[in-house]
Amino acid sequence: MSFETMHTLRKAPEVTPLFPELSVVMILRDAVTDDGLPVPAGARGTIVEVYADGEAYEVEFASPVAGTATILAEALAAA
C-alpha cells in the first residue's frame, strides 16, 4: 500500500471531551442560568450535554439555584 493510500484511509483522531456527560463539575466564574438566575462561582453541577467536542457544556444545577446553563470548558473544574 502506498503512502498516499495510507494517508487517505487514515482516520482522523477522535476528540475526547474533557468532561463526559454526567460528570460532576464546579464552575470557576459566576454564570447565569437559561432562565436568567445567577449561579455563583464554586457552585457544583452535572454535565448533561457536551457541545463542540467539549468546547462548552450544558450544566444542570440543583443548588444554590435550580436550572441549566451553558458553560465554556475553561470555566469548569472537576468537583
N, C-alpha and C positions, 0 to 999 in steps of 0.2 A: 504494500500500500504506500502510495506516495505521501510526501509531507503535506502537499496541498489537500489531498483527500482526508488525511487525518485531521488537519486543521478545520476543514469544512464540517466534518462529522462530530467534532468535539462539542460536548455540551457546555453551555455557559455555567459557571459556578452558581450554585444556589445561594441566595442570600438568606441568612438566618436572622430573624429579628432578635434584638437584644432581650426582649421580654416576650415569652409566648403568652397566648390567651390564658386567662385565669391566674396569672401571676399577681401577687400582692406587691404593690409599689407605694412609694412615698413621693409626693410632689415636692420639688425644691423651690418653687416660686408660687406666689399667690395665683389662683386661677378663678375662672368664672364658669359655672355650670351652663348647660344649654338653656336652662330656664332663667339665667341671669343672677343666680345666687353666688355669693363669694365663697371660695374654698381657700382657707389659709395654707401657706407653706407648711409642710410637715404632716398634712393630712394623708391618711392611707386609703388606698382604694384598690380595686381589682380590675385588671385589664379585661375588657370584654370584646375588643376589636383591635386588629392591627392594621394600620394604613401604610401604604407605600413601602412595603418591605421593612417596616419598623421605623420609619421616619417620624411617625406620630401614632398615638394610641388613644382609643376611647376608654376612659377610666370611669368606673362606677364607684361612687362614694356612698357610704351609709352614715358616716359621722365625720365631722360635725354637722354636715348638711347631707340630705339625700338628693342624688342626681348624678348625671353623667357630664363629662367634659372631655374635649379633645385636647390632648397634651402632647407637645413635642418630646421626642426621646431625650433630648438634652436636659429637660426639666424633670426627669424621673430618676429615681434610685430604687434599688431593691429594698424591700422592707423586711 
